[in-house]
Amino acid sequence: MQITLDLDDDLINEALRLTNLTTQEELLNLALQELVKARQKKNLLELAGKIQFSPDFDHKALREMGHAAD
């Protein structure tokens, strides 16, 4: 997708320096990926304490069976 943006040159140059990326396209794609990851993480953190597990749920047994990574 092609779009025209008016971005802060100093901010772009600093971000390029910090990331060692060479193009603005790479930089903007990375920025969008990191934004999405951060928001997804935030949304997961908002669930903390809201999920009720069954009283007999044994997360250690599940981990030992190797299903926790599936």
C-alpha positions as CSV (number, residue, x, y, z in Angstrom):
1,M,0.0,0.0,0.0
2,Q,1.4,3.4,-0.9
3,I,0.5,6.4,1.2
4,T,2.0,9.9,1.7
5,L,2.8,10.9,5.3
6,D,4.2,14.0,6.8
7,L,6.5,12.6,9.6
8,D,9.0,14.2,11.9
9,D,12.4,13.8,10.2
10,D,14.3,13.9,13.5
11,L,12.1,11.2,14.9
12,I,12.5,9.0,11.8
13,N,16.3,9.4,11.8
14,E,16.5,8.6,15.5
15,A,14.4,5.5,15.1
16,L,16.4,4.4,12.1
17,R,19.6,4.9,14.1
18,L,18.2,2.9,17.1
19,T,17.0,0.0,15.0
20,N,19.8,-0.1,12.5
21,L,17.2,-0.3,9.7
22,T,18.0,1.3,6.4
23,T,14.6,2.2,5.0
24,Q,11.6,4.1,6.3
25,E,9.4,1.3,5.0
26,E,11.2,-1.2,7.2
27,L,10.9,1.2,10.1
28,L,7.2,1.7,9.7
29,N,6.5,-2.0,9.3
30,L,8.5,-2.7,12.5
31,A,6.7,0.1,14.4
32,L,3.3,-1.3,13.4
33,Q,4.3,-4.8,14.4
34,E,5.5,-3.6,17.8
35,L,2.4,-1.6,18.3
36,V,0.2,-4.6,17.5
37,K,2.2,-6.9,19.9
38,A,2.1,-4.3,22.6
39,R,-1.7,-3.9,22.3
40,Q,-2.2,-7.6,22.2
41,K,-0.1,-8.0,25.4
42,K,-2.1,-5.2,27.1
43,N,-5.3,-6.9,26.2
44,L,-4.1,-10.2,27.7
45,L,-3.0,-8.4,30.9
46,E,-6.5,-7.0,31.2
47,L,-7.7,-10.6,31.5
48,A,-5.6,-11.1,34.6
49,G,-7.8,-12.3,37.5
50,K,-10.8,-12.6,35.3
51,I,-10.3,-16.2,34.2
52,Q,-11.6,-18.8,36.6
53,F,-10.0,-22.3,36.4
54,S,-11.7,-25.4,37.6
55,P,-10.7,-26.2,41.2
56,D,-9.1,-29.5,40.2
57,F,-7.1,-27.9,37.3
58,D,-3.5,-29.0,37.6
59,H,-1.2,-26.8,35.5
60,K,1.9,-28.7,36.6
61,A,0.6,-32.0,35.5
62,L,-0.3,-30.5,32.1
63,R,3.2,-29.0,31.8
64,E,4.7,-32.4,32.6
65,M,2.6,-34.1,29.9
66,G,4.0,-31.6,27.4
67,H,0.7,-30.1,26.4
68,A,1.4,-26.6,27.8
69,A,3.5,-25.7,24.7
70,D,1.0,-27.0,22.2
